[in-house]
Every structure is written in structure tokens, then in C-alpha cells.
Amino acid sequence: MPELEQLRPDHAPAVLAFETENRGYFAATLFDRGDEFFAQYEDRYRALLAEQEAGDCACYLLVAADGSVLGRFNLIDIAGRSAKLGYRVAEHATGRGLATASVEELCRLARTRHGLTALLAAAATGNAASRRVLAKTGFAPVGPAAPEDLGGKPGTWYRRELGGAAGPGGE
């Protein structure tokens, strides 16, 4: 059974493989990270780990038994008691409920481990799968998302209230 693991330095090769193998799929359904992302991958990865260490984000991977990455699930722009949720799932792992289960688990972690009380997520109008995951996991639409929020695609912002936070480390 795949497990949600917080991003660590030793995940770097598996994350790069995930992003490389799914680049075309992500470009068609979400957005392309661009050549610069791949050219500067090691520096960007170290910077992401530093942001996580500083508490500005919390990044998680859905990891298969063989160590491969099936999805990325991130809490970004953590400020006060809220954050933005972003996620992407490998093409070969879609349609199995993994995104829904992982988003639900990340909402639990956001409340219990990270002390958050609300999450925002944006989904492109053309991305029915992401909109469905957000609806199934308790997110409600709150307004339009600008194309610059979604890699050039129009969409909608969604919000989920997480209830009273247990506080960091309060699992």
C-alpha cells in the first residue's frame, strides 16, 4: 500500500524520475514546469527542503512499496493557520482513488501536525479529476482562480475548513 511520506533529501532521485516520466502528462493536464526546472533541479530541491525546514511549506510524497513516487502533495505558502494545497499524481496511478485518499490524509496532517485550520486549492476548469477530488474531500468553491495561478489556465479556488487545529506536533 502506498504511503504518504514527508519530503526528505534522499527522495530527490525518485522525485526527479516522477517529474521526468510524467512531464508530458502534467503539461497537458496541469502545467509544464519548464526546462529551467529540470536544468536547476538539484538547487531547486535543496531550496524546497530549506523552505520546508523554515516552516514555509510541508511537502509530502505518495511512495509505492518499490520506492517510486506516485504523487506529490504539498502545503505551500503556510501563513498563520492556513496554506495552499497543491498536488499531482503520476498518470499510471490515476483512477484508483489515490489522490482522494492522499488529499484526505494531508488535510488530517495539516490540522494535527502543522496546526492549520483552513486550506485553499485551485483547480483548472478543464481538470475535472482535480475538481472531483476536491469536492470529495470537503473543499467548496470560493471564487475564480486567475490563469497565472494555474499555469495559464482559468479555474476556481476551493477552500476547506479543518476545524480546530491540534497544533504542531499535536497528533
C-alpha positions in Angstrom: 0.0 0.0 0.0 1.5 3.4 -0.9 2.3 5.7 2.0 2.4 9.5 2.4 5.9 10.5 3.4 7.3 13.9 4.2 9.9 15.1 1.7 13.5 14.2 2.6 16.8 14.7 0.9 17.0 11.0 -0.1 13.8 11.3 -2.1 15.5 13.6 -4.7 16.2 10.9 -7.4 12.7 9.4 -7.1 11.0 12.9 -7.3 13.1 13.7 -10.4 12.1 10.4 -12.0 8.4 11.1 -11.2 8.6 14.6 -12.7 10.5 13.5 -15.8 8.4 10.4 -16.6 5.1 12.4 -16.2 6.2 15.7 -17.8 4.0 15.4 -20.9 1.0 14.3 -18.9 1.4 17.1 -16.4 1.9 19.6 -19.2 -1.4 18.5 -20.8 -3.5 18.4 -17.5 -1.8 20.8 -15.1 1.1 22.8 -16.4 4.7 22.2 -17.5 7.4 23.1 -15.0 9.6 24.1 -17.9 13.2 23.3 -18.9 14.6 25.5 -16.2 13.1 23.4 -13.5 14.9 20.3 -14.8 18.1 22.1 -15.5 18.3 23.5 -12.0 16.6 20.6 -10.3 19.3 19.9 -7.6 19.3 23.6 -6.5 15.5 23.8 -6.5 15.2 20.6 -4.5 17.6 21.9 -1.8 15.7 25.2 -1.7 12.4 23.4 -1.3 13.9 21.4 1.6 15.1 24.6 3.2 11.6 26.2 2.8 10.1 23.1 4.5 12.7 23.3 7.3 11.8 27.0 7.8 8.1 26.1 8.1 7.0 27.9 4.9 5.8 24.7 3.3 5.2 21.0 4.1 5.8 18.6 1.2 4.7 15.0 1.0 5.2 12.2 -1.5 2.9 9.2 -2.1 5.5 6.5 -2.2 5.0 3.0 -3.6 6.5 -0.1 -2.0 9.3 -0.1 -4.6 10.3 3.5 -3.6 8.8 5.1 -6.7 6.8 8.3 -6.3 3.1 8.0 -7.3 2.2 11.6 -6.3 3.3 14.9 -4.7 1.0 16.6 -2.1 2.2 19.9 -0.8 1.1 22.5 1.6 2.6 25.8 0.4 2.5 29.4 1.4 1.9 28.5 5.0 0.9 31.7 6.8 -0.9 31.8 10.1 -3.3 28.9 10.3 -3.8 28.4 6.6 -1.9 27.2 3.5 -2.5 26.3 -0.2 -2.8 22.7 -1.2 -1.2 21.5 -4.4 -0.9 18.0 -5.8 -0.1 15.9 -8.8 -0.4 12.2 -9.4 1.5 10.0 -11.9 -0.5 9.2 -15.0 -0.3 5.4 -14.3 -1.6 5.9 -10.8 -4.8 7.9 -11.7 -8.3 6.5 -11.4 -7.6 4.4 -8.3 -8.7 6.8 -5.5 -5.1 7.6 -4.5 -5.4 11.3 -4.9 -8.6 11.4 -2.9 -7.2 9.3 -0.1 -3.9 11.3 -0.1 -5.6 14.7 0.0 -7.8 13.5 2.9 -4.7 12.3 4.8 -2.9 15.5 4.1 -5.9 17.5 5.4 -5.6 15.5 8.6 -1.8 16.1 8.8 -2.4 19.8 8.1 -4.5 20.0 11.1 -2.8 17.7 13.5 0.9 18.0 12.6 1.1 21.5 11.1 -1.6 23.3 13.2 -3.6 24.6 10.3 -7.3 25.4 10.3 -8.0 26.0 6.6 -6.7 25.1 3.2 -7.1 26.7 -0.2 -6.7 24.8 -3.5 -7.1 25.9 -7.1 -8.2 23.6 -10.0 -8.4 24.4 -13.7 -11.8 24.4 -15.2 -10.7 21.7 -17.7 -9.3 19.5 -14.9 -12.4 17.5 -13.9 -10.4 14.9 -12.0 -8.9 17.5 -9.6 -12.2 19.3 -9.2 -13.8 15.9 -8.3 -11.0 15.1 -5.7 -11.5 18.5 -4.1 -15.3 18.0 -3.9 -14.9 14.5 -2.4 -12.6 15.8 0.2 -14.7 18.6 1.5 -13.4 21.6 -0.4 -16.0 24.1 -1.5 -15.7 26.6 -4.4 -15.0 30.2 -3.2 -14.2 32.1 -6.4 -12.4 32.3 -9.7 -8.7 31.5 -10.0 -6.6 33.6 -12.3 -4.8 31.9 -15.2 -1.5 32.8 -13.6 -2.5 30.7 -10.5 -2.9 27.7 -12.7 -0.2 27.7 -15.3 -2.1 29.8 -17.7 -5.5 28.1 -17.4 -8.7 29.6 -15.9 -10.2 27.8 -12.9 -11.7 28.0 -9.4 -10.3 28.4 -5.9 -11.7 26.0 -3.3 -11.5 26.1 0.5 -11.8 23.5 3.2 -12.1 24.4 6.9 -10.2 21.9 9.0 -11.7 22.7 12.4 -9.7 23.5 15.5 -6.0 22.7 15.0 -4.3 20.4 17.3 -1.1 22.4 16.9 2.2 21.5 15.5 3.3 18.1 16.8 -0.2 17.5 18.3 -1.0 14.3 16.6 
